[in-house]
Amino acid sequence: MVDTAKFYLQLLKSILEGNQPDHSRNGIYLISAGSVIWDDLYESIAKALLKRSVVRDDSVMLASGETRQQMAEALGIPASSVEAKISGK
């Protein structure tokens, strides 16, 4: 809980100083005071997307090299850091 509070204090301080902290397209932050079980999170998202007919099946797999490159370009980061950026490692 303290780590989460520290994050939000640092975020607020950064905003008040006129900085533009990195965030998702919708300004969402996924903050956890403990471990996040990424596989469970991704599986839940896949099931929800299947339920809404956004995807054809709910299987979750590692992104291919080509997909990682596309993610890197979309995020504006090197392909080698995609995994850390999307998994919180």
N, C-alpha and C positions, 0 to 999 in steps of 0.2 A: 504494500500500500504506500509506503514511503517513497519507493522508486517512482510510482505512478504520479504522486503529488509533485515530486522533484521535476519530473518530465514536464508537467503542465506549467509549473512555475517558470522553468527555463523557456518553454514555448511562449508564454505570455511576455516574459522579459524580452525575448527576441523580437516579438511583434511590436512591442512598445518602443524598442530601439530603432524601429523602421526597417528591420530585416524582413525578408520574405522566406520563412522556413519552408523546407521541402515538405510536400504533402501530396496526397493522391488528387486525382482530377476533381473530386468532390470535397476535398479538404478533410478527409477522414483519417484518423490515427487509430491504429490497433495497438493499444497499450495493455500490458498485463503485468500484474505484480508478481506473477509466478511464471512457470513454464507454459508455453502454448504448444499443444500437440498438433503440429502443422498438418500431419497426415489426416487427423480427425477433422480438422477445420476444412481442408480441401475436399474431403469426402462429403462432408455436409453441404458444402457449396455445390458440388457436382450433383448431389441428389436433388437439391432445390432447383437447379437449372434444368434437370431432366423433368421434374414435375411441371415446370413451366414451358416445356417443349423448346427450350433454348438450345439444348444439345440432344444428340441421338441416344447416348448412353451415359451412365454415370461413372465410367471408369476414369481413374486418375493415373496418369503416367508422367514420367520425366519428359521434359520438353526436349525436342531434338536440337541439334546445333543450329539449324536454320531458324527454328522458332525462338531459341535464345537470342539469336542475332536480331530478330524482329523486335523482341522485348527490349533488348538493349537500345535499339534505335528509338523506340517509343519512349523509353525512360530517359534517354540522353546519357547513358552510362556505358562503360566498356562491357562487352559480352561476358567477360570473366567475373564480373561482380553481380550478374543478374540473380544468381541463386541467393546470395546474401541479401540482396535488396528485397526479394519477394518472400523469403522464408524467415527473416529475422535472425539469421545466424551471424 
